[in-house]
Amino acid sequence: MFDEIRFHTIERLPNYVFAEVNAIKMAARRAGEDIIDFSMGNPDGRTPQHVIDKLCESAQKDKTHGYSVSAGIYKLRLAICNWYNRKYGVSLDPESEAVAVMGSKEGFVHLAQAVVNPGDIAVVPDPAYPIHTQAFLFAGASVAKMPIKFNENFELDENKFFDDLEHALHSTTPKPKYVVVNFPHNPTTVTVEKSFYERLVALSKQERFYIISDIAYADLTFDGYKTPSIFEVDGAKDVAVECFTMSKSYNMAGWRVGFMCGNKRLCAALKKIKSWVDYGMFTPIQVAATIALDGDQSCIGEICKIYEKRRDILVDAFNAAGWEVGKPRSTMFVWAKIPPKLGNMTSLEFSKQLLTKASVAVSPGLGFGAGGDGYVRLALIENENRIRQAARNIKKYLKEFE
């Protein structure tokens, strides 16, 4: 009798492409197959011991088990600001320019719900981490997609980016209010230099739009590359917020800790909506996150070395197997073009075939948007021996097309 009731928000969401590949993967595992899994960016390393120890210590205190603070305890917000100052030489106010969130995904969704009006338009690169698009759809907005173009070193084609962005700003009605950027980029691993943000901030002030920057992979860099922050640009706080997650840098994915910083108006909106919908993270988690940010940072370098070594082994082994893939200089992923010998196979079909014929799971590029088709994303979450085994399996599979 309720069939006539429509759920418009959920109906706007596309089918989750990754679910189809995941179903095949799980069925294969139930059948006893050994699947080498590069499909999800779920860190396999242990959280640093000093962070775990602080969590345990704090959890033993009775006073930490009550309701917490939705915007983050003061010491965590102060540690966030110290992190920015130490890493980028940027000064932030812990009271008005920093908000702790339950992972950057939660912060991103709640920010959109707080500041977006139905009918607003956001510009989002294509392909993109799915929530960068879906957060605006949840809030009743529309999304204008623009392609990500890059060279063989996975460096952004800045001129093309800004040509496309200006076209979107001037050809879309109503005019976009928000522009999302995510560098180092998930899924493509593309990187930018500080000059990119200088141009973006200047254009934002000229065309009057807000920037939402996601630097989730800021710490996972290789070959001498250093991730810039938008706040290194004078005046960026007038027009931008930036989010970060502790999931990757500190192997704290399941802890769900991140933060959003910058523009006071946007931060205030985020804090206000969070005050209505949550009581903040469990206090011991916030205390431990404070120690992670303020404490010994050598763990980050150790985590980077693991990903860098896996990257080098994977790229070399896959190239030797007949699948030419490039070497990214950031993130925990490899963005690989489908081998030309496979013709016009879609990324979804290629992903299925790798699972069924090579026992290797990857993420189809289509799952990140139409611009991702023709590629797959591999997460560097398997150990070195299993990476080499995957290459052997893939080599055998690719021989079918010779």
PETA-V966470 format. One record per pair of residues at least 6 apart in sequence whose ideal C-beta (glycine too) atoms are under 6 Angstrom apart, sorted by sequence separation. I is the first residue (numbers start at 0). J is the second residue. D is the distance in Angstrom with one decimal. If there is no record, write none. Layout:
# PETA-V966470
{{I;J;D} {I;J;D}}
This chain:
# PETA-V966470
{{28;34;5.7} {57;63;5.3} {83;89;4.5} {91;97;5.6} {100;106;3.1} {149;155;5.5} {220;226;5.8} {229;235;4.8} {245;251;4.6} {246;252;4.0} {353;359;4.6} {354;360;5.6} {365;371;5.8} {27;34;5.5} {135;142;5.4} {149;156;6.0} {168;175;5.9} {183;190;5.1} {203;210;5.4} {317;324;5.1} {364;371;3.1} {365;372;4.5} {83;91;5.4} {123;131;5.3} {148;156;4.2} {182;190;5.9} {353;361;5.9} {364;372;5.5} {123;132;5.2} {182;191;4.5} {217;226;4.1} {324;333;5.8} {24;34;5.5} {132;142;5.2} {229;239;5.1} {314;324;5.6} {364;374;3.7} {80;91;4.3} {148;159;4.5} {245;256;4.6} {324;335;4.2} {350;361;5.4} {364;375;5.7} {229;241;5.6} {314;326;4.8} {337;349;5.1} {363;375;5.8} {80;93;4.9} {244;257;3.9} {350;363;4.2} {121;135;4.6} {243;257;6.0} {361;375;4.3} {362;376;4.3} {243;258;5.8} {77;93;4.6} {322;338;5.3} {347;363;4.5} {361;377;5.3} {76;93;4.0} {80;97;5.5} {212;229;4.7} {242;259;4.4} {346;363;3.9} {79;97;4.7} {145;163;4.4} {346;364;4.2} {347;365;5.4} {121;140;5.8} {123;142;5.2} {125;144;4.0} {240;259;5.4} {241;260;5.7} {346;365;4.8} {241;261;5.4} {313;333;6.0} {76;97;4.6} {119;140;4.3} {120;141;5.1} {121;142;5.5} {122;143;5.0} {124;145;5.9} {125;146;5.7} {240;261;4.0} {117;139;3.7} {145;167;5.5} {239;261;5.3} {240;262;5.2} {107;130;5.7} {111;134;4.1} {115;138;4.0} {120;143;5.7} {124;147;4.8} {75;99;5.2} {111;135;5.4} {143;167;5.0} {115;140;4.7} {236;261;5.1} {240;265;4.8} {306;331;5.1} {350;375;5.9} {104;130;5.1} {108;134;4.6} {112;138;5.0} {236;262;5.8} {346;372;5.0} {107;134;5.1} {111;138;4.4} {212;239;6.0} {345;372;5.9} {70;98;5.2} {71;99;2.6} {143;171;5.1} {210;238;5.7} {219;247;5.9} {210;239;3.9} {211;240;5.8} {212;241;4.2} {213;242;5.2} {214;243;5.5} {215;244;4.8} {346;375;5.5} {178;208;5.5} {218;248;3.9} {254;284;5.6} {359;389;4.9} {176;208;5.6} {177;209;5.2} {178;210;5.4} {179;211;5.0} {180;212;5.1} {181;213;4.1} {200;232;4.8} {256;288;4.5} {175;208;5.8} {183;216;4.3} {196;229;4.5} {359;392;5.8} {155;189;5.1} {193;227;4.2} {358;392;5.7} {153;188;5.0} {197;232;5.2} {200;235;5.0} {203;238;4.3} {357;392;4.1} {153;189;5.1} {154;190;6.0} {155;191;5.0} {196;232;4.9} {337;373;5.8} {357;393;5.2} {157;195;5.6} {168;206;5.3} {193;231;5.7} {336;374;5.4} {357;396;4.2} {147;187;5.7} {149;189;4.6} {334;374;5.7} {335;375;5.6} {356;396;4.9} {147;189;6.0} {249;291;5.0} {334;376;5.8} {332;376;5.3} {333;377;4.5} {122;167;5.0} {332;378;5.6} {131;179;4.9} {331;379;5.0} {120;171;5.7} {248;299;5.3} {122;175;4.8} {120;175;4.5} {121;177;4.0} {122;178;4.6} {123;179;4.7} {119;176;5.1} {128;185;4.6} {126;186;5.8} {340;400;4.7} {310;379;5.9} {309;379;4.2} {320;390;4.5} {312;383;5.3} {316;387;5.5} {322;393;5.9} {306;379;5.1} {313;386;5.0} {317;390;5.4} {320;393;5.1} {321;394;6.0} {312;386;5.2} {316;390;3.6} {320;394;3.7} {321;397;4.7} {218;299;5.1} {219;303;5.9} {221;307;4.6} {219;306;5.9} {224;328;4.4} {224;329;6.0} {222;328;4.9} {221;328;5.2} {220;329;4.6} {219;329;5.9} {219;330;5.6} {103;215;5.8} {219;331;5.6} {216;329;5.8} {216;330;4.3} {11;136;5.0} {106;242;5.5} {103;242;4.4} {188;327;3.6} {190;329;5.2} {87;228;4.5} {89;230;4.4} {103;244;4.1} {102;244;5.8} {188;330;4.7} {87;231;5.5} {188;332;5.5} {183;329;3.6} {188;334;5.1} {183;330;4.9} {187;334;4.7} {186;334;5.8} {106;257;5.8} {102;255;4.2} {106;259;4.6} {101;255;4.6} {103;257;3.9} {114;268;5.0} {102;257;5.0} {113;268;4.0} {113;269;5.6} {100;257;4.9} {99;258;5.2} {100;259;5.8} {110;269;4.9} {113;272;4.1} {109;269;6.0} {98;259;5.0} {97;260;4.8} {109;272;5.3} {96;260;5.7} {109;273;5.9} {96;263;6.0} {95;263;4.8} {98;266;5.3} {91;260;5.5} {96;266;5.8} {98;269;5.2} {98;270;5.5} {151;325;6.0} {153;327;5.1} {79;258;4.8} {101;280;5.8} {186;367;4.8} {186;376;4.2} {70;270;4.6} {46;250;4.9} {69;273;4.3} {46;251;5.4} {69;274;5.0} {44;250;4.4} {42;250;4.7} {69;277;5.3} {69;278;5.9} {42;252;5.3} {69;279;4.5} {75;285;4.7} {82;292;4.8} {41;252;5.9} {67;278;5.9} {68;279;4.8} {78;289;4.5} {66;278;4.3} {67;279;3.7} {72;285;5.0} {75;288;5.8} {75;289;4.8} {78;292;4.1} {67;282;4.6} {74;289;5.1} {78;293;4.8} {63;282;4.2} {63;283;5.2} {146;370;5.2} {58;283;4.3} {57;283;3.7} {54;283;5.1} {57;286;4.2} {54;287;4.0} {53;287;4.4} {50;287;5.0} {53;290;4.4} {50;290;5.9} {127;367;6.0} {50;291;4.7} {126;367;3.5} {127;368;5.6} {126;368;4.1} {125;368;4.3} {126;370;4.7} {49;294;5.9} {125;370;3.7} {126;371;3.4} {47;298;4.2} {40;331;5.9} {38;360;4.2} {38;361;5.8} {34;358;5.4} {35;359;5.0} {36;360;4.5} {37;361;5.2} {38;362;5.1} {32;358;5.9} {34;360;5.4} {20;350;5.0} {24;354;6.0} {23;354;5.1} {24;360;4.9} {43;380;4.8} {40;378;4.5} {37;377;4.0} {37;378;5.1} {35;381;5.8} {16;363;6.0} {16;365;5.5} {17;366;4.9} {16;366;3.7} {35;385;5.1} {35;389;4.4}}
